Amino acid sequence: MNARVLVAIADGTEEIEAVTAIDVLRRAECDVVVASVMPGHQVCCSRGVELVADRLIGECLESEFDAVVLPGGMPGAQNLADSEPLMEILRKQTEAEKVIAAICAAPYIVLAKSGLLAGRTATAYPGYRENLESEGVTPSDDIVVIDGHFITSQGPGTAMQFALAVINRSCGEEVSHRVADGLLV
């Protein structure tokens, strides 16, 4: 059975991070659900790219996911953090120890500030990585950090490695290598 992955998007989401995750996960034949935390399905990303979600986040509350992916960008990450339905999904993922993957501003804004990353090691976009320690998180300069069921990464330039790490964790190393080879990574 293919991994079921939720990618949450919002106005201000970093489009490279969102689209790279969606595309690479679909190449791995994951069942990807793109969900908007905004009132409508269409969101305007940080550089003006318009994305259309499959669902609204409230429609995903009763669903189970093998992984939840949180792109960064501002104010996208803050819009994700302000979504109570998304935070409920993240708490359920944490209780079940299922993958939560966050990149750029999202590790700090969504996960660390809510207490979900306390006691873990993580990375984030440099300006946010510096603040992780104040939330009880050990900062790392690594491009991708995996600590338990959390995967974190730094930003747009690390989006491909981030997406492949999610595939590796959700679908296995063989699938991750197959997708990476097809992408010439």
C-alpha positions as CSV (number, residue, x, y, z in Angstrom):
1,M,0.0,0.0,0.0
2,N,1.3,3.4,-0.9
3,A,2.1,6.0,1.8
4,R,-0.6,8.6,2.4
5,V,0.9,12.1,2.8
6,L,-0.7,15.4,3.7
7,V,1.0,18.5,2.4
8,A,-0.4,21.6,4.1
9,I,-0.4,24.9,2.2
10,A,-1.4,28.5,3.0
11,D,-1.2,32.0,1.7
12,G,2.5,32.8,1.8
13,T,3.8,29.2,1.5
14,E,7.2,28.9,-0.1
15,E,6.3,27.5,-3.5
16,I,9.5,25.7,-4.3
17,E,9.2,23.7,-1.0
18,A,5.6,22.9,-1.5
19,V,5.7,21.9,-5.2
20,T,9.0,20.0,-4.9
21,A,7.5,17.9,-2.0
22,I,4.2,17.3,-3.9
23,D,5.9,16.4,-7.2
24,V,8.6,14.1,-5.7
25,L,6.2,12.3,-3.4
26,R,3.9,11.7,-6.3
27,R,6.8,10.3,-8.3
28,A,7.2,7.8,-5.5
29,E,3.5,6.9,-6.0
30,C,2.5,8.3,-2.6
31,D,-1.2,9.2,-2.2
32,V,-0.6,13.0,-1.7
33,V,-3.4,15.1,-0.3
34,V,-2.7,18.9,-0.7
35,A,-4.8,20.7,1.9
36,S,-5.3,24.4,2.3
37,V,-5.5,25.9,5.8
38,M,-7.1,29.1,4.3
39,P,-10.8,29.5,3.8
40,G,-10.7,28.5,0.2
41,H,-8.8,25.9,-1.9
42,Q,-6.7,28.5,-3.8
43,V,-3.7,29.9,-2.0
44,C,-1.2,32.6,-3.1
45,C,2.3,31.5,-2.4
46,S,5.2,33.8,-1.2
47,R,6.3,34.7,-4.8
48,G,2.8,35.0,-6.2
49,V,2.4,31.5,-7.6
50,E,-1.2,30.3,-7.1
51,L,-1.8,26.7,-5.9
52,V,-5.1,24.9,-5.7
53,A,-5.5,22.4,-2.9
54,D,-7.3,19.1,-3.1
55,R,-9.1,19.7,0.2
56,L,-9.6,22.2,3.0
57,I,-7.7,21.2,6.1
58,G,-10.9,20.7,8.1
59,E,-11.8,17.9,5.7
60,C,-8.7,16.0,6.7
61,L,-9.4,15.7,10.4
62,E,-10.8,12.2,10.3
63,S,-8.1,10.9,7.9
64,E,-4.9,9.1,8.8
65,F,-1.6,10.0,7.2
66,D,1.7,8.2,7.1
67,A,3.4,11.6,6.9
68,V,2.5,15.3,7.1
69,V,4.7,17.8,5.2
70,L,4.9,21.5,6.3
71,P,6.5,23.8,3.7
72,G,7.9,27.1,5.0
73,G,7.8,30.6,3.7
74,M,6.4,33.6,5.5
75,P,3.7,34.3,6.3
76,G,2.9,30.8,5.1
77,A,4.4,29.0,8.1
78,Q,2.6,31.4,10.5
79,N,-0.7,30.7,8.7
80,L,0.0,26.9,9.2
81,A,0.7,27.5,12.9
82,D,-2.5,29.5,13.3
83,S,-4.6,26.6,11.9
84,E,-6.2,24.7,14.8
85,P,-7.3,21.8,12.6
86,L,-3.7,21.4,11.3
87,M,-2.3,21.6,14.9
88,E,-4.8,18.9,15.9
89,I,-3.6,16.7,13.0
90,L,0.1,17.3,14.1
91,R,-0.7,16.4,17.7
92,K,-2.3,13.1,16.5
93,Q,0.7,12.4,14.3
94,T,3.0,13.0,17.3
95,E,1.0,10.7,19.5
96,A,1.1,8.0,16.9
97,E,4.8,8.7,16.2
98,K,4.1,9.1,12.5
99,V,6.3,11.3,10.3
100,I,6.1,15.1,10.5
101,A,8.3,16.8,8.0
102,A,8.9,20.6,8.1
103,I,11.2,22.9,6.1
104,C,12.5,26.5,6.2
105,A,10.5,28.6,8.8
106,A,8.0,25.7,9.6
107,P,10.3,23.8,12.0
108,Y,10.5,26.8,14.2
109,I,7.2,28.6,13.6
110,V,4.9,25.6,13.5
111,L,6.7,22.8,15.5
112,A,9.1,24.4,18.0
113,K,6.9,27.3,19.1
114,S,4.0,24.8,19.7
115,G,6.3,22.6,21.9
116,L,6.2,19.6,19.5
117,L,10.0,19.7,18.9
118,A,11.0,20.1,22.5
119,G,13.9,17.9,23.4
120,R,14.7,17.1,19.8
121,T,17.4,18.1,17.3
122,A,16.3,20.0,14.2
123,T,17.3,22.4,11.5
124,A,15.5,25.3,9.9
125,Y,16.1,28.4,7.7
126,P,19.2,30.2,9.3
127,G,17.3,33.1,10.8
128,Y,14.9,30.7,12.5
129,R,17.5,28.0,13.3
130,E,19.1,30.5,15.7
131,N,15.8,30.6,17.7
132,L,15.3,26.8,18.1
133,E,17.3,26.6,21.3
134,S,15.0,29.1,23.0
135,E,12.2,26.5,22.5
136,G,14.1,23.6,23.9
137,V,15.3,22.3,20.5
138,T,19.0,21.5,19.7
139,P,19.8,23.3,16.5
140,S,21.8,21.6,13.7
141,D,23.5,23.0,10.6
142,D,22.8,19.7,8.7
143,I,20.7,20.1,5.4
144,V,18.2,17.5,6.6
145,V,17.8,16.3,10.2
146,I,15.9,13.2,11.2
147,D,15.1,12.9,14.9
148,G,12.5,10.2,15.8
149,H,9.5,10.8,13.6
150,F,10.5,14.4,12.8
151,I,12.3,15.4,9.6
152,T,13.4,19.0,9.3
153,S,15.3,20.9,6.6
154,Q,16.7,24.3,5.8
155,G,14.9,25.9,2.8
156,P,14.2,26.1,-0.9
157,G,17.7,24.9,-1.9
158,T,17.3,21.7,0.3
159,A,13.8,20.9,-0.8
160,M,14.8,18.0,-3.0
161,Q,16.9,16.3,-0.3
162,F,14.0,17.0,2.1
163,A,11.4,15.4,-0.1
164,L,13.6,12.3,-0.7
165,A,14.1,11.9,3.1
166,V,10.3,11.9,3.5
167,I,10.1,9.2,0.8
168,N,12.9,7.2,2.4
169,R,11.1,7.2,5.7
170,S,7.6,6.7,4.4
171,C,8.2,4.3,1.4
172,G,11.7,2.8,2.0
173,E,15.2,3.3,0.8
174,E,14.6,1.4,-2.5
175,V,11.8,3.7,-3.6
176,S,13.8,6.8,-2.5
177,H,16.8,5.6,-4.6
178,R,14.5,4.9,-7.6
179,V,13.0,8.4,-7.5
180,A,16.4,10.1,-6.9
181,D,17.9,8.2,-9.9
182,G,15.0,9.2,-12.1
183,L,15.5,12.9,-11.1
184,L,19.3,12.6,-11.6
185,V,19.9,13.5,-8.0
